[in-house]
């Protein structure tokens, strides 16, 4: 490598991926196209057949739009008590607010088939497991 090249960037790679020159000051992710995601939210969400947890229909744009039904349990990030998509968080906050406003309406838990506690969106068992994620500020 020439002396002039090393102060402008660095070489990266291996025998499998090949070597490439990465210039300094240029974001590496400029080559990666931005993936578009649509999360479909409705008042009445579908549920996972096995667990009973609420499921969200998420569409990813690859070459064409591909739909996936993803359980809320799979979307939970238990490390930092968050969800990867803003639409999921907004839907949860709306359901929590409605449960507080109408506490005597019968609701099923968001994470299983059991009945939710009055004024809440989770049953007692799921509240101990997932309460911090669901009710996070």
C-alpha angles and dihedrals in degrees: 000000000000121000091243093056096056096060092049096052146315139264119249134180145067140236092282101048099027128235123289135177116239113198119217117249094031119106111240093215094064089094092055113085115230110255115226119220130188121194114199113215128182135166089251109047125189119250134226109258095223105038102023091230120146112265129207125210106228123187120204123194110227111145086320132006113285120194123216128181107219126187119234087236090062092049095053117105102203092185097066100014097243145112125238096231127057092214091062092050092048092049091050092049090050092051091048091050091049091049090053092048094047106029096163096059112107112246135175119231114265092229104042145008096270126106116270121239113262111277092010137088097223134064119237094262095049092043090065092048104037106012095105092054097043097043096037116135 
